Amino acid sequence: MPTKPVVRTAPLRKPPAPDDAMWPRVTREVADDLAADAIARDRAGKPPYDEVARLREAGLPTLLTPPAFLGNGAGPDPSGHVTHMTHGGADWRTAAAVIREIAAADGSIGELIARHYVLSWSSRFFAAPDAKSAGLEPSAVAHGWLLGGGTDLPDPEAGPGLALSPAGPGHVLNGRRTFAAGVTVADRLVVGATSTRTGELLIALVNPAHPGVLTGTDNDRLGQRLTGAGSVDFDNVPVAADDILGALPRDEHAVSAFTALAPLALRLVLSHVALGIAEGALAEARDVSRAVRPAPRPDAGDASASASYAVRPSGDPYLLLAYGELATAAHTAAAVVERATDALEQGLLTGRDIGMDERAEIAVLVAAAEAVTSRSAVDITTRILELTEGAASFDGRAALDRFWRNARALTAQSSPAHRLRDIGDHYLNGTHPPFTNRA
């Protein structure tokens, strides 16, 4: 049965002054904290209230948005006293590094913060060029909101999606939608809903505490069980005019190149999540292989050769070959993902002056990143289960299967075949990858 989400918050503390070394240090601390109890939390499969509190305490939700004052509003209090500030305004490359390191410790929380970062830019992606509204960011930063939901179009087979009908100066929101992350713990939902008047996709900000918003949890997933995924029912939920963050035209040819970067940003950050899962799996498997002595292999040669393997537990040449292949696959995926990240960041910095040709080049690089990371993540997380078979009786402490489950659940959301087809069509025929607002 749908239930009301219970949002637990952590006090917002004043982060250190922003500098190049701050976010890597903060992220490392959070990742180490998440890794310490990752297995227990994965097995429990509870909504990530505590995990969100850890992210919020570290100031990570506001990383991609400009600094703002914390308190009852985004500015000084009535007496003129300035409350403490939260520092953000980092670039997308920094955000990607944060996502990847968090995902290496806990893939679910990596996806949760990745989707939040893309949603936090909804006003920039979808607002009209001449929009005068400040949009989402001032309130989101001032209150340290974690965002859930999604602005992408739902799969047609999943139902009609959400609808916004005009009501007075605003709208009312109705419908049901399943989201991959954040809905059970979000402070605000950012959702895409079809306007019953114009047919365009409107991007709306919704308070999940409204009585007309009912959330059902999805804790029985194969992997990525702690993303706060679930279905949401909206029953005549009022949406004020100021809470319409932007719109996407019905005609895809009318979509600006800059707005068309929104789904690419989502797809790229999810590639960073997949890469982080693969790197986290490989690192933990390495620790297991170093600690567990491999059994002598029948084809290892004579007894002296077998004895030489025992000098160093991780000295089995077959094991070294396997880790060499997997490490190379991870390095290759990282290089492809980082190139796509550089291209996307440059496109975002260009802003509304970006052209469709530039957007197409970014789309091809993002598609390559998806194709490479999805295959590498599944391959790496599968093969480490084979390489660490000798650790099966290791009191179950390694629990390396969680990486495989998370990689499978995450990469099932997209089709590498479709991405490779788009890349091939662009390379062979110069065709622009089609715009789609589906991840």
C-alpha positions as CSV (number, residue, x, y, z in Angstrom):
1,M,0.0,0.0,0.0
2,P,1.2,3.5,-0.7
3,T,2.5,5.3,2.3
4,K,3.5,8.8,3.2
5,P,7.3,9.3,3.0
6,V,8.9,10.1,6.3
7,V,11.8,12.5,5.6
8,R,14.4,12.6,8.2
9,T,16.8,15.5,8.2
10,A,20.3,16.1,9.6
11,P,21.3,19.5,10.9
12,L,23.0,21.6,8.2
13,R,26.5,22.5,9.4
14,K,28.8,25.1,8.0
15,P,31.2,23.4,5.5
16,P,34.8,24.6,5.2
17,A,35.6,27.4,2.7
18,P,35.5,26.1,-0.8
19,D,38.8,25.2,-2.4
20,D,40.2,22.6,-4.8
21,A,41.0,20.2,-1.9
22,M,37.7,20.4,-0.1
23,W,35.3,18.2,-2.1
24,P,37.7,15.3,-2.6
25,R,38.4,15.3,1.2
26,V,34.8,15.5,2.1
27,T,33.8,12.9,-0.4
28,R,36.5,10.5,0.8
29,E,35.2,10.8,4.4
30,V,31.6,10.1,3.3
31,A,32.6,7.2,1.1
32,D,34.7,5.6,3.9
33,D,31.7,6.0,6.2
34,L,29.3,4.4,3.7
35,A,31.7,1.5,2.9
36,A,32.0,0.6,6.6
37,D,28.4,-0.6,6.8
38,A,27.6,-1.1,3.2
39,I,26.9,-4.8,3.5
40,A,24.6,-4.5,6.5
41,R,22.6,-1.7,4.9
42,D,22.3,-3.6,1.6
43,R,21.0,-6.7,3.4
44,A,18.5,-4.6,5.4
45,G,17.2,-2.9,2.3
46,K,15.6,0.0,4.2
47,P,14.9,3.4,2.8
48,P,18.1,5.5,2.9
49,Y,17.1,8.0,5.6
50,D,20.4,7.7,7.4
51,E,22.5,7.7,4.2
52,V,20.8,11.0,3.1
53,A,21.5,12.5,6.5
54,R,25.2,11.7,6.0
55,L,25.2,13.3,2.5
56,R,23.4,16.4,3.8
57,E,25.7,16.8,6.8
58,A,28.7,16.8,4.5
59,G,27.1,19.4,2.3
60,L,27.1,17.2,-0.8
61,P,23.5,17.9,-2.1
62,T,24.4,21.6,-2.7
63,L,27.7,20.9,-4.5
64,L,26.4,21.8,-8.0
65,T,24.4,24.9,-7.2
66,P,25.6,28.4,-6.3
67,P,26.3,29.3,-2.6
68,A,23.3,30.6,-0.7
69,F,22.5,31.6,2.9
70,L,21.0,29.0,5.2
71,G,18.2,29.7,7.5
72,N,14.5,30.6,6.9
73,G,15.3,32.1,3.5
74,A,18.1,32.7,1.1
75,G,19.5,35.8,2.7
76,P,20.0,37.8,5.9
77,D,17.4,37.5,8.6
78,P,15.1,40.5,9.4
79,S,17.7,42.0,11.7
80,G,20.3,42.1,9.0
81,H,22.3,39.3,10.6
82,V,23.8,36.9,8.0
83,T,23.4,33.2,8.9
84,H,26.0,30.6,7.9
85,M,26.4,29.7,4.3
86,T,26.6,26.4,2.4
87,H,29.2,26.3,-0.4
88,G,28.4,25.0,-3.8
89,G,29.0,26.1,-7.3
90,A,31.4,23.3,-8.2
91,D,31.7,22.2,-11.8
92,W,30.3,19.1,-13.3
93,R,33.7,17.4,-13.4
94,T,33.9,17.7,-9.6
95,A,30.4,16.4,-9.3
96,A,31.2,13.4,-11.4
97,A,34.2,12.6,-9.3
98,V,32.0,12.8,-6.2
99,I,29.4,10.5,-7.8
100,R,32.1,7.9,-8.8
101,E,33.7,7.7,-5.4
102,I,30.4,7.5,-3.5
103,A,29.3,4.8,-6.0
104,A,32.4,2.8,-5.4
105,A,31.5,2.6,-1.7
106,D,27.7,2.2,-2.3
107,G,26.3,2.0,-5.8
108,S,22.8,2.9,-4.6
109,I,23.8,6.1,-2.9
110,G,25.9,7.0,-5.9
111,E,22.8,6.8,-8.1
112,L,20.8,8.7,-5.6
113,I,23.1,11.7,-5.5
114,A,23.8,11.5,-9.2
115,R,20.1,11.8,-10.1
116,H,19.8,14.6,-7.5
117,Y,22.5,16.6,-9.2
118,V,20.8,16.5,-12.6
119,L,17.5,17.4,-11.1
120,S,19.1,20.3,-9.3
121,W,19.8,21.8,-12.7
122,S,16.2,21.5,-13.9
123,S,15.6,25.3,-13.9
124,R,18.7,25.8,-16.1
125,F,17.9,23.1,-18.5
126,F,14.2,23.7,-19.0
127,A,13.4,27.3,-18.2
128,A,12.7,29.7,-21.1
129,P,15.7,31.9,-22.0
130,D,13.8,35.0,-20.9
131,A,12.5,33.5,-17.7
132,K,12.6,35.9,-14.8
133,S,11.9,33.4,-12.0
134,A,14.9,32.4,-9.8
135,G,13.7,28.8,-10.2
136,L,14.6,26.0,-7.9
137,E,18.1,26.7,-6.8
138,P,17.8,29.4,-4.1
139,S,15.3,27.4,-2.0
140,A,17.1,24.1,-2.7
141,V,20.4,25.5,-1.5
142,A,19.0,27.5,1.4
143,H,17.2,24.4,2.9
144,G,19.6,21.7,1.7
145,W,16.9,19.8,-0.2
146,L,17.5,16.4,-1.6
147,L,15.6,16.0,-4.8
148,G,13.9,13.0,-6.2
149,G,11.7,12.1,-9.1
150,G,12.6,12.5,-12.8
151,T,12.0,14.8,-15.8
152,D,12.4,12.1,-18.4
153,L,9.4,10.7,-20.3
154,P,8.1,7.4,-18.9
155,D,8.1,4.2,-20.9
156,P,4.8,4.1,-22.9
157,E,4.3,0.6,-21.7
158,A,4.4,1.8,-18.0
159,G,1.2,3.8,-18.4
160,P,0.1,7.3,-19.4
161,G,2.4,9.1,-16.9
162,L,1.5,12.3,-15.1
163,A,-0.8,15.1,-16.2
164,L,-1.0,18.7,-15.2
165,S,-4.4,20.4,-15.7
166,P,-4.9,24.2,-15.5
167,A,-6.5,25.3,-12.2
168,G,-6.8,29.0,-11.5
169,P,-3.3,30.6,-11.7
170,G,-1.6,27.2,-11.4
171,H,-2.2,23.6,-12.1
172,V,-3.3,20.3,-10.4
173,L,-1.1,17.2,-10.8
174,N,-2.6,13.7,-11.3
175,G,-1.3,10.3,-12.2
176,R,1.0,7.6,-11.1
177,R,4.7,7.2,-11.9
178,T,7.5,5.0,-10.8
179,F,10.9,6.6,-10.2
180,A,14.3,5.1,-9.9
181,A,15.6,7.1,-7.0
182,G,14.8,9.5,-4.1
183,V,11.0,9.3,-3.9
184,T,10.9,7.8,-0.4
185,V,13.4,10.3,1.1
186,A,13.2,13.4,-1.0
187,D,12.5,16.8,0.4
188,R,11.0,17.8,-3.0
189,L,10.1,16.0,-6.1
190,V,10.9,17.3,-9.6
191,V,8.7,15.6,-12.1
192,G,7.8,15.9,-15.8
193,A,4.1,15.9,-16.5
194,T,2.1,16.5,-19.7
195,S,0.0,19.6,-19.9
196,T,-3.6,18.7,-20.7
197,R,-3.9,22.1,-22.4
198,T,-0.8,22.3,-24.6
199,G,0.5,18.8,-24.7
200,E,4.0,20.0,-23.8
201,L,6.0,18.4,-21.0
202,L,6.0,20.7,-17.9
203,I,8.7,20.4,-15.3
204,A,7.1,20.8,-11.8
205,L,8.3,21.1,-8.3
206,V,6.2,19.2,-5.8
207,N,6.2,18.9,-2.0
208,P,5.9,15.2,-1.2
209,A,4.4,16.1,2.2
210,H,1.1,17.1,0.5
211,P,-1.8,14.8,1.5
212,G,-2.4,14.1,-2.2
213,V,1.1,12.6,-2.7
214,L,1.3,8.9,-1.7
215,T,4.5,7.0,-2.1
216,G,5.0,3.2,-2.3
217,T,8.5,1.8,-1.6
218,D,10.4,-0.7,-3.8
219,N,12.8,-2.5,-1.5
220,D,12.7,-5.9,-3.2
221,R,14.9,-5.1,-6.2
222,L,17.7,-7.3,-7.4
223,G,20.2,-4.5,-6.9
224,Q,20.4,-0.7,-6.2
225,R,18.1,-1.4,-3.3
226,L,18.9,1.7,-1.4
227,T,18.2,4.4,-3.9
228,G,14.8,5.3,-2.4
229,A,13.0,4.0,-5.5
230,G,9.3,3.7,-5.6
231,S,6.0,4.6,-7.2
232,V,4.2,7.8,-6.5
233,D,0.5,8.6,-6.8
234,F,-0.6,12.2,-7.3
235,D,-4.2,13.0,-6.5
236,N,-5.2,16.6,-7.4
237,V,-2.0,18.0,-6.0
238,P,-1.9,21.7,-6.5
239,V,1.2,23.1,-8.3
240,A,1.7,26.9,-8.1
241,A,2.7,28.8,-11.2
242,D,6.1,29.6,-9.6
243,D,6.6,25.8,-9.2
244,I,6.6,25.2,-12.9
245,L,10.3,25.2,-13.6
246,G,10.2,25.0,-17.3
247,A,8.8,23.1,-20.3
248,L,9.7,20.8,-23.1
249,P,7.9,21.4,-26.4
250,R,5.9,18.6,-28.0
251,D,7.9,18.9,-31.2
252,E,11.4,17.6,-30.6
253,H,12.7,19.8,-33.4
254,A,11.7,22.8,-31.3
255,V,13.9,21.7,-28.4
256,S,17.0,23.9,-28.0
257,A,20.4,22.2,-28.1
258,F,21.1,23.3,-24.5
259,T,17.8,21.8,-23.2
260,A,18.7,18.6,-25.1
261,L,21.8,18.2,-22.9
262,A,19.5,17.4,-19.9
263,P,19.0,13.6,-20.8
264,L,22.7,13.4,-21.7
265,A,23.7,14.7,-18.3
266,L,21.6,12.0,-16.7
267,R,23.0,9.3,-18.8
268,L,26.5,10.4,-18.2
269,V,26.3,10.6,-14.4
270,L,24.8,7.1,-14.4
271,S,27.8,6.0,-16.4
272,H,29.9,7.4,-13.6
273,V,27.8,5.3,-11.1
274,A,28.5,2.2,-13.2
275,L,32.2,2.9,-13.3
276,G,32.3,3.6,-9.6
277,I,30.6,0.2,-8.9
278,A,33.1,-1.6,-11.1
279,E,36.1,0.2,-9.4
280,G,34.7,-0.5,-5.9
281,A,34.2,-4.2,-6.8
282,L,37.7,-4.5,-8.2
283,A,39.3,-2.9,-5.1
284,E,37.4,-5.1,-2.7
285,A,38.2,-8.2,-4.7
286,R,41.8,-7.3,-4.7
287,D,41.8,-7.1,-0.9
288,V,40.2,-10.6,-0.7
289,S,42.7,-12.1,-3.2
290,R,45.6,-10.7,-1.3
291,A,44.4,-12.3,1.9
292,V,43.3,-15.7,0.6
293,R,45.9,-18.2,-0.5
294,P,44.8,-19.8,-3.8
295,A,44.6,-23.6,-4.1
296,P,47.4,-25.2,-6.2
297,R,46.2,-25.7,-9.8
298,P,46.7,-29.0,-11.6
299,D,48.1,-27.3,-14.7
300,A,50.5,-25.1,-12.7
301,G,53.5,-27.3,-13.5
302,D,55.7,-29.1,-11.1
303,A,55.6,-29.0,-7.4
304,S,58.3,-26.4,-7.2
305,A,56.2,-24.1,-9.3
306,S,53.2,-24.6,-7.1
307,A,55.3,-23.9,-4.1
308,S,56.5,-20.7,-5.6
309,Y,52.9,-19.5,-5.8
310,A,52.5,-20.0,-2.0
311,V,55.3,-17.6,-1.3
312,R,52.9,-14.8,-2.1
313,P,49.2,-15.5,-1.8
314,S,48.4,-13.2,-4.7
315,G,51.3,-14.5,-6.9
316,D,49.3,-17.0,-9.0
317,P,50.1,-16.0,-12.6
318,Y,46.6,-16.9,-13.7
319,L,45.2,-14.6,-11.1
320,L,47.6,-11.8,-12.1
321,L,46.5,-12.2,-15.7
322,A,42.9,-12.0,-14.8
323,Y,43.4,-8.9,-12.6
324,G,45.5,-7.3,-15.4
325,E,42.6,-7.7,-17.8
326,L,40.0,-6.3,-15.4
327,A,42.2,-3.4,-14.4
328,T,42.7,-2.6,-18.1
329,A,39.0,-2.7,-18.7
330,A,38.4,-0.3,-15.8
331,H,41.1,2.1,-17.1
332,T,39.7,2.0,-20.6
333,A,36.1,2.7,-19.3
334,A,37.5,5.6,-17.2
335,A,39.2,7.2,-20.1
336,V,36.1,7.1,-22.3
337,V,33.9,8.4,-19.5
338,E,36.3,11.2,-18.6
339,R,36.4,12.3,-22.3
340,A,32.6,12.5,-22.4
341,T,32.6,14.4,-19.1
342,D,35.0,17.0,-20.5
343,A,32.8,17.4,-23.6
344,L,29.6,17.7,-21.6
345,E,31.1,20.2,-19.2
346,Q,32.3,22.4,-22.1
347,G,28.8,22.2,-23.6
348,L,27.2,23.3,-20.4
349,L,29.6,26.2,-20.1
350,T,28.8,27.3,-23.6
351,G,25.2,27.6,-22.5
352,R,22.4,28.5,-24.9
353,D,24.8,29.4,-27.6
354,I,25.6,25.7,-28.1
355,G,24.6,24.4,-31.6
356,M,23.0,21.1,-32.6
357,D,26.3,19.9,-34.1
358,E,28.1,20.3,-30.8
359,R,25.3,18.6,-29.0
360,A,25.5,15.7,-31.4
361,E,29.2,15.3,-30.7
362,I,28.5,15.2,-27.0
363,A,25.7,12.7,-27.5
364,V,28.0,10.4,-29.3
365,L,30.7,10.6,-26.6
366,V,28.0,10.0,-23.9
367,A,26.7,7.0,-25.8
368,A,30.2,5.6,-26.0
369,A,30.6,6.1,-22.3
370,E,27.4,4.2,-21.6
371,A,28.2,1.3,-23.9
372,V,31.7,0.8,-22.5
373,T,30.9,1.2,-18.8
374,S,27.8,-1.0,-18.9
375,R,29.8,-3.8,-20.4
376,S,32.8,-3.3,-18.2
377,A,30.7,-3.0,-15.0
378,V,28.9,-6.2,-15.6
379,D,32.0,-8.1,-16.8
380,I,34.2,-6.9,-13.9
381,T,31.6,-7.6,-11.2
382,T,30.9,-11.0,-12.7
383,R,34.5,-12.1,-13.0
384,I,35.5,-11.1,-9.5
385,L,33.0,-13.6,-8.1
386,E,35.0,-16.3,-10.0
387,L,38.4,-14.9,-8.9
388,T,37.4,-14.8,-5.2
389,E,35.7,-18.2,-5.1
390,G,38.2,-19.4,-2.5
391,A,36.8,-16.7,-0.2
392,A,33.2,-18.1,-0.2
393,S,33.7,-19.4,3.3
394,F,35.2,-16.1,4.5
395,D,32.2,-15.8,6.9
396,G,30.3,-14.1,4.2
397,R,32.0,-10.8,5.0
398,A,33.1,-9.9,1.5
399,A,29.5,-10.1,0.0
400,L,30.9,-9.2,-3.4
401,D,27.7,-10.3,-5.0
402,R,26.2,-6.9,-4.1
403,F,28.4,-5.2,-6.8
404,W,27.2,-7.6,-9.4
405,R,23.6,-7.1,-8.4
406,N,24.0,-3.3,-8.4
407,A,25.7,-3.3,-11.8
408,R,23.0,-5.6,-13.4
409,A,20.2,-3.5,-12.0
410,L,21.8,-0.2,-13.1
411,T,22.8,-1.2,-16.6
412,A,19.5,-2.8,-17.3
413,Q,18.0,0.7,-17.5
414,S,19.6,1.4,-20.9
415,S,20.4,-0.6,-24.1
416,P,24.1,-0.6,-25.2
417,A,22.9,-1.9,-28.6
418,H,20.8,1.3,-29.2
419,R,23.8,3.4,-28.2
420,L,26.2,1.6,-30.5
421,R,23.7,1.9,-33.3
422,D,23.6,5.6,-32.9
423,I,27.4,5.8,-32.7
424,G,27.7,3.8,-35.9
425,D,25.1,5.9,-37.7
426,H,26.9,9.1,-36.7
427,Y,30.3,7.7,-37.7
428,L,29.2,6.2,-41.0
429,N,26.6,8.6,-42.2
430,G,27.1,11.8,-40.1
431,T,23.6,11.4,-38.6
432,H,22.9,13.2,-35.4
433,P,21.8,10.9,-32.6
434,P,18.0,11.4,-32.1
435,F,16.9,13.6,-29.2
436,T,15.1,11.5,-26.6
437,N,14.0,12.6,-23.1
438,R,14.3,9.0,-21.9
439,A,17.3,7.9,-19.9
